[in-house]
Amino acid sequence: MIDGCDDHLMTDRAPLQMRQITRPQQIGDDLTREPIDCWVTAGNAGGAVGFPFPPVTAAEVAPVAEQLIAGLDDMRGRLVLAMADGVLAGRLNIRRDPHPLVAHWGTLHHVQSHPAYRGRGVGTALMRHARRVARDEMGLEQLHLAARSGMGLEEFYGRLGYKEIGRRQGAYRLGPGDDRDEVLMAPAPL
């Protein structure tokens, strides 16, 4: 399913459009390469994107991206892409756990904007769009995410209505003496 974005965010270069990928078959080579490139570029620019030790390469990211793509499904997993003039500006993944006890909750994974588009509202537009998709299309009642402390992410998500609901102290070890907390966050119910 591909759709437009209600936000119609304008970057310096072009209006931002949102696309959803809900099935692996919707991913062509271009849509496989661009998210991998974004992931590599964001990680190597110091982003908290799941690969904490730059430099990261496309060869390292590709198997993780392939696994993410393989899990796409209308109701269990969606890839949301923010496009600016046909170029990937950011992305995130919405996943639902199929277990009936928690199937009403969704998790946001791999929220990232391409470094070339940082500071232009791409992350905010992605998060707002994800909330609508989760509620209106996936029937989710709640979202949550985990963020790495020390990156300013708590403040970013806080501005979007997310509150800390838990913390695993020292969960991430980036180097000797550089342990970071995993901060669990959720907004008000959808």
C-alpha positions as CSV (number, residue, x, y, z in Angstrom):
1,M,0.0,0.0,0.0
2,I,1.4,3.4,-0.9
3,D,-0.2,6.6,0.2
4,G,0.4,10.3,0.7
5,C,1.1,12.1,3.9
6,D,-1.3,14.5,5.5
7,D,1.6,16.6,6.9
8,H,2.8,17.8,3.5
9,L,6.0,18.8,5.2
10,M,8.2,21.0,3.0
11,T,11.9,20.5,3.2
12,D,14.4,23.0,1.7
13,R,14.3,21.1,-1.5
14,A,10.9,19.4,-1.9
15,P,7.6,18.4,-0.3
16,L,7.8,15.3,1.8
17,Q,5.7,12.3,0.9
18,M,5.1,9.2,2.9
19,R,5.0,5.7,1.4
20,Q,4.1,2.5,3.1
21,I,5.5,-0.9,2.2
22,T,3.3,-3.7,3.5
23,R,4.6,-6.7,1.5
24,P,8.1,-7.9,0.6
25,Q,7.0,-8.0,-3.1
26,Q,6.6,-4.2,-3.1
27,I,10.3,-3.8,-2.6
28,G,12.3,-3.3,-5.8
29,D,16.0,-3.0,-6.0
30,D,15.8,0.8,-5.6
31,L,13.7,0.6,-2.4
32,T,16.1,-2.0,-1.0
33,R,19.3,0.0,-1.7
34,E,18.0,3.3,-0.4
35,P,17.0,2.1,3.1
36,I,20.3,0.3,3.4
37,D,22.2,3.4,2.3
38,C,20.2,5.5,4.7
39,W,21.0,3.1,7.5
40,V,24.7,3.0,6.7
41,T,24.9,6.8,6.4
42,A,22.9,7.5,9.6
43,G,25.0,4.9,11.5
44,N,28.3,6.3,10.3
45,A,27.2,9.8,11.2
46,G,26.8,8.7,14.8
47,G,23.0,7.8,14.8
48,A,21.6,5.3,17.2
49,V,20.4,2.9,14.5
50,G,21.3,-0.5,15.8
51,F,24.9,-0.6,14.6
52,P,26.8,1.1,17.4
53,F,30.4,0.8,16.1
54,P,31.0,2.8,13.0
55,P,32.0,2.4,10.4
56,V,29.2,0.1,9.3
57,T,29.0,-1.2,5.8
58,A,26.2,-2.1,3.4
59,A,27.3,-5.8,3.8
60,E,26.6,-5.6,7.5
61,V,23.3,-3.8,7.2
62,A,21.8,-5.8,4.2
63,P,21.0,-9.0,6.1
64,V,19.2,-7.0,8.8
65,A,17.3,-5.1,6.2
66,E,16.4,-8.3,4.4
67,Q,15.0,-9.7,7.6
68,L,13.0,-6.6,8.2
69,I,11.6,-6.7,4.6
70,A,10.7,-10.4,5.0
71,G,8.6,-9.6,8.0
72,L,6.4,-7.0,6.2
73,D,2.7,-7.7,6.3
74,D,-0.4,-5.5,6.3
75,M,-1.2,-6.1,9.9
76,R,2.1,-7.2,11.5
77,G,4.8,-5.1,10.0
78,R,5.1,-2.0,7.8
79,L,7.9,0.0,6.5
80,V,7.2,3.7,6.3
81,L,9.4,5.8,4.0
82,A,9.6,9.6,3.9
83,M,10.5,10.7,0.4
84,A,11.7,14.1,-0.7
85,D,11.5,14.6,-4.4
86,G,11.8,10.8,-4.9
87,V,14.8,10.5,-2.6
88,L,14.6,8.6,0.7
89,A,14.8,11.2,3.5
90,G,13.9,8.9,6.4
91,R,12.2,5.7,7.5
92,L,10.8,3.6,10.3
93,N,9.3,0.2,10.9
94,I,6.0,-0.5,12.7
95,R,5.7,-4.0,14.1
96,R,2.9,-5.8,15.9
97,D,3.6,-8.9,18.1
98,P,1.2,-11.6,16.9
99,H,0.8,-13.0,20.4
100,P,-2.9,-12.3,21.5
101,L,-1.9,-10.9,24.9
102,V,0.0,-8.0,23.3
103,A,-1.3,-7.8,19.8
104,H,-3.0,-4.4,20.5
105,W,0.4,-2.8,21.0
106,G,2.9,-1.9,18.2
107,T,6.6,-1.2,18.4
108,L,8.4,1.4,16.4
109,H,11.8,0.3,15.2
110,H,14.7,1.9,13.3
111,V,13.4,5.4,13.3
112,Q,15.9,7.3,11.3
113,S,16.4,10.3,9.0
114,H,19.1,10.6,6.4
115,P,21.8,12.9,7.7
116,A,21.3,15.2,4.6
117,Y,17.7,15.8,5.8
118,R,18.2,16.2,9.6
119,G,16.7,19.2,11.2
120,R,14.0,19.5,8.6
121,G,11.1,17.8,10.4
122,V,11.5,14.4,8.7
123,G,11.6,12.5,12.0
124,T,8.6,14.4,13.3
125,A,6.6,13.8,10.2
126,L,7.5,10.0,10.2
127,M,6.4,9.7,13.9
128,R,3.1,11.5,13.3
129,H,2.3,9.4,10.2
130,A,3.2,6.2,12.0
131,R,0.7,7.1,14.8
132,R,-2.1,7.5,12.3
133,V,-1.1,4.3,10.4
134,A,-0.9,2.3,13.7
135,R,-4.3,3.5,14.9
136,D,-6.3,3.9,11.6
137,E,-4.9,1.1,9.5
138,M,-3.4,-1.5,11.8
139,G,-6.0,-1.1,14.6
140,L,-3.4,-0.8,17.3
141,E,-4.3,0.9,20.6
142,Q,-0.7,1.7,21.7
143,L,2.8,2.2,20.5
144,H,6.1,2.0,22.2
145,L,9.8,2.2,21.3
146,A,13.2,1.9,22.9
147,A,15.8,4.6,22.6
148,R,19.5,4.8,23.5
149,S,20.2,7.4,26.2
150,G,22.8,10.1,25.7
151,M,21.7,10.9,22.1
152,G,19.0,13.5,22.8
153,L,16.3,11.0,21.8
154,E,14.3,11.3,25.0
155,E,13.8,15.0,24.3
156,F,12.9,14.4,20.6
157,Y,10.3,11.8,21.4
158,G,9.1,13.8,24.5
159,R,8.2,16.7,22.2
160,L,6.0,14.2,20.3
161,G,4.1,13.2,23.4
162,Y,6.2,10.1,24.4
163,K,6.9,9.5,28.0
164,E,9.5,7.3,29.7
165,I,7.8,4.1,30.9
166,G,10.9,2.2,31.9
167,R,14.7,2.1,31.7
168,R,17.3,-0.7,31.5
169,Q,20.3,0.9,33.0
170,G,23.6,0.3,31.3
171,A,21.9,-1.9,28.6
172,Y,24.2,-0.7,25.8
173,R,28.0,-0.8,26.1
174,L,29.5,1.4,23.5
175,G,33.0,1.2,24.9
176,P,35.0,1.1,28.1
177,G,33.2,3.4,30.6
178,D,30.5,4.3,28.0
179,D,27.4,2.4,29.1
180,R,24.1,3.8,27.9
181,D,20.6,3.1,29.2
182,E,17.8,1.7,27.0
183,V,14.9,4.1,27.5
184,L,11.4,2.6,27.0
185,M,8.9,5.2,25.8
186,A,5.2,5.3,24.9
187,P,2.7,8.1,24.1
188,A,-0.8,8.4,25.4
189,P,-3.0,5.7,24.0
190,L,-3.8,6.0,20.3
